[in-house]
Amino acid sequence: MISNKIEFEYFLKGKLAENGLNISKLAEKLGTSQANISQRIKKASFDYIELSKIADMLGYDIEWIKRK
């Protein structure tokens, strides 16, 4: 579980790198600027729909699993 903005930044940048992408390429695919994406990653300010789109772009599914 990601519990703070720094962990989110490292997690997302790691997933981008695993898939041969960087922030510039992600920004291009999302139709926005590299500066905008960089700031939003640092602030962890994506909404769920945007994160779902990024996950899909990287070949991941977001799954909600009920805790026991």
N, C-alpha and C positions, 0 to 999 in steps of 0.2 A: 504494500500500500504506500502510495506517495503521500507524505505528510507535510511537505512545505514547498515553497517556490523553487528553491535550489534543486531539490530532488526531482521536481517536475522538469526543470530545464535540462538536467543531465539525462533523465530518462528519455525525453523527446529527442534530444540531439543524438543520443545513442541509437535510438530506433531509426532516425534519419540516416545515420552513418551506416548502419547494418544494411540499409536498402540502397546505398549508393547515392543518397541525396544530401544536400546541405540546405541551409536556411534560404539561400538565394533561389535554389531550384524549387523549394517548397513554396516560396512567395510567388514565383512565376506560375506554378500550378494552381495556386489559390487566387491568382489575378490581383495581387497586391504587391507592395514594395518590401524589399528585404529589411529595411529599417522598421517597418510596421510589424513584421513577423518577429524580428529580434526583440522588440520591446514587449510584445504580447507573450512571448515565451518567458522572458525574464519576470514579467508580472503574473504569469499563469492566468491570463485573462481571456481564454477561449471559452465559448459556450459549448454545451454538449453536442449540438449539431455540427459545429466546426470540428470538434475533436473526433466525432464519428466519421466525418469526411476525410480527415487526415489519416485516421486508422484504416479506413477503406483503401485510401490511396497507397498505403504501405502494406496492404494485404492482411490486415488484422480485423478481427471482430471484437467489439466491446460486449462483454457478457455480464449480466447482473446475476449473482448467485446468492440465494438466501442463506444467511448464516444459521448454523445449528445451535 
